[in-house]
Amino acid sequence: MLFISAQIIGVLVIIVGAIASHMKTKSALLLCMVAVNVLLIAEFSLLGAITEVAVISVALVRSVTFFLYSKFGKKAPAWLLALFIAAQITAVILTWKSWICVLMVFDALETYGQWQNNLKVTRITIIVASVPVGIYNLLVRGDTGAINSAVRAVSASIALWHNHYRKRDKAKQA
């Protein structure tokens, strides 16, 4: 029953995660990421994936913090970026079960993506981080988590093309 409940929550993660990449503002994207992180914590708690829960708990605090900075039109200081990356790496080390836990270190790429103010870079970090995180999800039986990683990568790729490259190509044609 726990596994089925985790998968149901995972479906919600997929939906919200796919929507997040298409947000037009950093604040809106970060607000979606707060929701995704809350749902992911619930999903992986049910699956007993302690490393994922620890890393995503840090990611939740990160997303809320960066959302608040963004909402008030301020850039988070670089020391916060370093602090969140260090916290995520520490969470992996403290919850280490096997070599697959190292894959969760790649979630720190999204920390950089959320910290800076260029949505193009944010979308690229989502794409890059989705691959190792997706592999981790497959290995811990987070089936919907793996699907979520794939959907997020595709969604971020579409948003990247739609919001950054297609507009540039249209401008060249004009």
C-alpha positions in Angstrom: 0.0 0.0 0.0 2.9 2.4 0.7 4.4 1.7 -2.7 1.1 2.5 -4.4 0.6 5.7 -2.3 4.1 6.8 -3.3 3.3 6.2 -7.0 0.1 8.2 -6.7 2.0 11.1 -5.1 4.6 10.7 -7.9 2.0 11.3 -10.5 1.3 14.7 -8.9 5.0 15.4 -8.9 5.1 14.7 -12.6 2.3 17.1 -13.3 3.6 20.0 -11.2 7.2 19.4 -12.3 6.3 19.5 -16.0 4.4 22.8 -15.5 7.3 24.4 -13.5 9.7 24.6 -16.4 7.2 26.6 -18.4 6.8 29.4 -15.8 7.6 32.8 -17.2 9.1 34.2 -14.0 11.7 32.8 -11.6 9.3 33.4 -8.6 6.6 31.3 -10.3 9.0 28.5 -11.2 10.4 28.4 -7.6 6.9 28.3 -6.1 6.2 25.2 -8.3 9.5 23.7 -7.1 8.4 24.2 -3.5 5.3 22.1 -4.2 7.4 19.5 -6.1 9.8 19.2 -3.2 7.0 18.8 -0.6 5.5 16.0 -2.8 8.8 14.4 -3.4 9.6 14.3 0.4 6.2 12.5 0.9 6.8 10.1 -2.0 10.3 9.1 -1.0 9.5 8.9 2.7 6.9 6.2 1.7 9.6 4.4 -0.3 12.2 4.6 2.5 14.7 6.4 0.3 16.4 8.3 3.1 19.1 10.0 1.0 16.4 11.4 -1.4 14.4 12.6 1.5 17.4 14.3 3.1 18.6 16.0 -0.2 15.1 17.1 -1.1 14.5 18.5 2.4 17.5 20.7 1.8 16.1 21.5 -1.7 12.8 22.5 -0.1 14.5 25.0 2.2 16.6 26.2 -0.8 13.5 26.7 -3.0 11.6 28.6 -0.3 14.6 30.8 0.4 15.3 31.6 -3.2 11.6 32.1 -3.8 11.5 34.7 -1.0 14.6 36.5 -2.4 13.1 36.5 -5.9 9.7 37.6 -4.8 11.2 40.7 -3.2 13.4 41.4 -6.3 16.7 40.6 -4.6 19.4 38.2 -5.5 20.4 35.6 -2.9 24.0 36.1 -1.7 26.7 33.7 -3.0 27.3 32.3 0.4 23.8 30.9 0.4 24.5 29.1 -2.8 27.6 27.6 -1.2 25.7 26.8 2.0 22.9 24.9 0.1 25.3 23.0 -2.1 27.4 22.0 1.0 24.2 21.0 2.9 23.1 18.8 0.0 26.4 17.1 -0.3 26.5 16.6 3.5 23.0 15.1 3.4 24.2 12.5 0.9 27.2 11.7 3.0 25.2 11.4 6.3 22.6 9.2 4.7 24.9 7.1 2.6 23.6 3.5 2.0 25.5 2.6 -1.2 27.3 4.0 -4.2 24.0 5.0 -5.9 23.6 7.8 -3.3 26.3 9.7 -5.1 23.8 10.3 -7.9 21.8 12.6 -5.6 24.8 15.0 -5.4 23.8 16.1 -8.9 20.7 17.6 -7.5 23.0 20.4 -6.4 23.1 21.5 -10.0 19.6 22.7 -9.6 20.8 24.8 -6.6 22.9 26.8 -8.9 20.1 27.0 -11.5 17.7 28.4 -8.9 20.2 30.8 -7.4 21.0 32.7 -10.5 18.5 34.9 -12.3 18.6 33.5 -15.9 15.7 31.2 -16.6 17.6 29.7 -19.6 20.4 28.5 -17.2 17.7 27.3 -14.7 16.1 25.2 -17.5 19.5 23.8 -18.6 20.4 22.7 -15.0 17.0 21.0 -14.7 17.8 19.0 -17.9 21.3 18.1 -16.8 20.4 17.2 -13.2 17.4 15.0 -14.3 19.6 12.3 -15.8 21.5 11.1 -12.6 18.5 11.8 -10.4 16.4 9.8 -12.7 18.8 6.9 -12.6 18.8 7.1 -8.7 15.0 7.0 -8.8 15.0 3.8 -10.9 17.5 2.1 -8.6 15.4 2.9 -5.4 12.1 1.8 -7.2 10.8 5.4 -7.4 9.2 4.5 -10.7 7.2 7.7 -11.0 10.3 9.6 -9.8 12.2 8.3 -12.7 9.3 9.2 -15.1 9.2 12.6 -13.4 12.9 13.1 -14.1 12.4 12.2 -17.8 9.3 14.4 -18.1 11.1 17.3 -16.4 14.0 17.0 -18.8 11.7 17.0 -21.8 9.5 19.8 -20.4 12.6 21.9 -19.7 14.0 21.2 -23.1 10.7 22.3 -24.7 10.5 25.4 -22.5 14.2 26.2 -23.4 13.5 25.9 -27.1 10.1 27.8 -26.9 11.3 30.7 -24.7 14.9 31.1 -25.8 15.7 29.6 -29.2 12.5 29.9 -31.1 12.1 33.6 -30.2 15.7 34.2 -31.3 15.1 32.4 -34.6 11.9 34.4 -35.2 13.8 37.6 -34.5 16.5 36.7 -37.1 13.8 36.0 -39.7 12.2 39.4 -39.2 
